[in-house]
Amino acid sequence: MTAVIITGGKQYKVTEGDVIYVEKLEGASGDAVVFGEVAAVFEGEKVKLGAPLVPGASVAGKIVKTGKRKKIIVYKMHPKKNYRRKQGHRQPYTKVQIEKITVSGKE
């Protein structure tokens, strides 16, 4: 079974056992997390598409760890105006292991 979940303004295609990196979620390592916003569910040949969400569908997972991504440099410059700004940024993330995809009996 495969599902498309929405979290942090992005969509992720997941199956049971997958490990994904999402925008930072509240919780510590080992905590359970449930994604209620499921856009689509694929089960063999059967497809359930949401408009915009699939009713009664959810994806359960476990937080593996939280951290920060590699640093990127933000550099702004206006030539000939003596304006230069250099700034670094590290985006926080949460590593999640997908455990179970469930869909209620609503058709």
C-alpha positions in Angstrom: 0.0 0.0 0.0 1.3 3.5 -0.9 0.0 6.9 0.1 0.6 10.5 -0.7 0.8 12.6 2.5 0.9 16.4 3.0 3.0 17.9 5.7 5.0 21.1 5.9 3.4 22.4 2.7 4.9 19.5 0.7 3.7 16.1 -0.6 5.5 12.9 0.0 4.8 9.5 -1.6 5.3 6.9 1.2 5.0 3.1 1.7 5.2 1.2 5.0 8.8 1.0 6.2 10.0 4.1 4.4 12.2 6.7 6.1 11.5 10.3 5.1 12.9 13.7 6.0 10.1 16.3 6.6 9.9 19.9 7.9 10.4 20.0 11.6 7.6 18.4 13.7 6.9 18.8 17.4 8.1 15.8 19.4 11.2 13.9 20.5 12.9 10.8 19.2 10.7 7.7 19.6 7.4 9.7 19.7 4.6 8.6 17.5 3.3 10.9 14.8 0.1 10.6 12.7 -0.4 12.3 9.4 -4.1 12.9 8.8 -3.8 14.8 5.5 -3.7 12.0 2.9 -4.2 13.1 -0.7 -4.2 9.7 -2.3 -4.0 6.0 -1.4 -2.8 3.3 -3.9 -3.6 -0.4 -3.0 -2.6 -2.7 -5.9 -4.9 -1.7 -8.8 -7.3 0.3 -6.5 -6.8 4.0 -6.3 -8.5 6.4 -3.9 -8.0 10.0 -4.7 -9.0 12.8 -2.3 -10.8 16.0 -3.2 -8.6 17.4 -1.6 -8.2 14.7 1.1 -9.1 11.0 1.4 -11.8 10.7 4.1 -10.8 8.4 7.0 -7.2 7.8 5.8 -4.2 8.3 8.0 -0.5 7.4 8.1 1.2 6.5 11.3 5.0 6.9 11.9 7.7 7.2 14.5 10.1 10.1 14.9 13.7 8.7 14.5 15.5 12.0 15.1 15.5 15.7 14.6 18.4 17.8 13.3 19.5 20.5 10.9 20.5 20.2 7.3 23.7 21.3 5.7 24.4 25.0 5.8 23.6 27.1 2.8 25.0 30.6 2.2 22.7 33.5 1.4 24.8 36.3 -0.2 23.3 39.6 -1.3 25.2 42.2 -3.2 24.5 45.4 -5.1 27.4 46.1 -7.4 29.1 49.5 -7.1 27.0 50.5 -4.0 29.3 49.0 -1.3 26.4 46.7 -0.2 27.3 43.1 0.7 25.5 40.8 3.2 26.5 37.2 3.9 24.3 35.0 6.0 24.2 31.3 6.7 21.1 29.1 7.2 20.5 25.6 8.4 16.9 24.3 7.8 15.6 22.1 10.7 14.2 18.7 9.8 12.6 15.6 11.3 13.5 12.1 10.2 10.3 9.9 10.3 9.9 6.1 9.8 6.5 5.2 8.3 4.9 2.3 10.2 1.3 1.9 9.1 -1.1 3.2 6.4 -4.8 2.9 7.3 -8.0 3.7 5.4 -11.5 3.4 7.0 -14.3 1.5 5.2 -15.8 4.7 3.7 -16.0 4.4 -0.1 
